[in-house]
Amino acid sequence: MKIMGLFNKWKKKVEVEPYRISAPVAGKVIDIKDTNDQVFNSEALGKGVGIIASEKQITAPIGGQIVSFFPTKHAVGIKTDKGVELLIHVGIDTVELNGKHFISMKKQGDTVVRGDILLKVDFDAIREAGYDPTVLMVVTNTAQYAQIKCNLGNKSNNDIIIEIEE
């Protein structure tokens, strides 16, 4: 009998592609410079993308620990074991909604693997409330890497949309 295999289900999952970040939601991926948020489109927070979502679930685009989950549920920060720092910001100025139209499925301090559901979002209600629902995702420690390559266009959830070179 093989005893070692009995404990595999408790073994910590390690991110197998720490420098390849997937789409947290299906939709049209656009250059961050083409979004309507001056802080993000100036790349002041880092290089990244905007996503015009076609689904209502935001998933973890990479494995790591949730280091910040805003009480207003509009933004989530994830840090990987390899040090990649990622910010997912749902909508522009949606902090003003104070959590309305967002349902969090995880919390700050949780460890996530790629594909775990972070949030459920009512993008239609956000749009109806007068807000731009574009999902913004940036590598906040961009300066630590040689290059951040963004793959634009229509993408499915979990398609690789950001590749990082050390």
N, C-alpha and C positions, 0 to 999 in steps of 0.2 A: 504494500500500500504506500502510495506517495503522500507523505504527510505535509511536505513543504507547500504544496498547492492549496492546502486548506486555509492558509492565512492570506492568500492573494487578494481576497475581497476587501481586506482591511488595509492593504498596501496603499500608500498615498499615490494619487495619480499625478504624474509629472507631464507638463506641457511638452509635447513632442515637436512642435514647431514654434519655438518661442519668439521668432522674429517674423512670423507670418500671421497677420491679423485678418480675421474674417469679417464679413458683413454682419453687424448685429441685428439687421433686419433686411428683408428683401426690398428692392426698390432701385431707383436710378441714382447711381453714385456720381456726384459732381465734384469738381475741384473746390476746395475750401475757399479759394479766392472768389468764387462765383456765388457765395452765400450772402445773405442779407444781414449778417452780424459783423460789425466793424472789428470787434476784438478777435473773432475767429478768422475772418477773411484777411486780416492783416498778418496772420500767423504769429501773433503776439503770444499765444498759448502753445504754439507748436504747429508742425505740419500735420495735415490730415485731410479729411473729406467731409462732404455734406451728403446726406442720403434723403431722397424724397421717398418715404416709406410706402410700401404697398401691402404691408401686413401690420398687425397690431401688437406684436410681441417683440421685445428687445431682448436679445440673448447675449451671453458672454462671448465676445469675439476672440477671446484668448483665455487661457487658464491663469489663475492667480488669486490674489486676495483683494476683496473689496476694501479699499483704504478710505474711501469716502462715499457716502450715500446720503445725498442732501435730504433733509426732512421734507422738502417740497417735492421730492421724488423725481425731479426733472433732470438730475445729473448723477452719474456714477463714475467713480475713479477706481481703476483696477491696476495693481502692480504685480508683475510676474516674478517668478523666482529668479529670472535672469536680469531683473531690474527695469524692464520696459514699463513705463508709466503711461496709462491710457485714460483719457477722459471721454465719456459719452454724455453728450448734452442734448436732451430731447426738446427740440423747438427753440424758438428765439423769443426771449423775454417771458418764457413760460414759468419762470420762478414766481411771477405775479399771480399765477393760478393757485398757488399755495397747495399743490398736491391734487387739485381737482382734475379728473380725467386720467389719473395715473394710479395703478395698483402695483405696489412693490411685491416681488416674490422672493427677494433676498434682502439682507441687511448688512450694514457696515460690519466688517470683521469676518464675514463669511468667506470661505474658500470656494472658488468656482472653477469649473472646467468649461472648455469651449462648448457652446451650445446650451448651457444652463439658462433657463429663463430668468431674466433680471426684473423685467417690468412688463406690464400689460398697459397699453396706451390707447386711448380713444382719440385718434388723430382727427377724425371728423369733427368731434366736439371742440377740439383745440382750434381747428380752422374756423368753425362757426363762432367761437368766442373772439375771433379777430387776430389770432396769433399765427405766425409762420411755423408750421410743424416740422420743418427740416431737422433731421437728426444730424448733429455735428459730432465728429469723432476725431480727436487729435492725440498725437504722441506728445505728451507734455514735456518730456525730457529729450526732445529732438536733437538738441545740441550735442548730446553724448554719442551720436551715431554719424557715420560717414554719409549715409544717404537714406532717405525715406522715399520709397517709390509707391505711388498711388495708382490703382487700377480702376479706371472710370467706366461708366456705362451701366446698363441694366444688369443687376446681380441678384442671385438667389441668396437667401440666408446661408451663411457659412462659406460662401465663395471668398477666396482670399482677395482683399482689396487694398491692403497695405503690406509692403515688404520692407524690412529694415536691414540695412547692411551695417555691420560693426565697423 
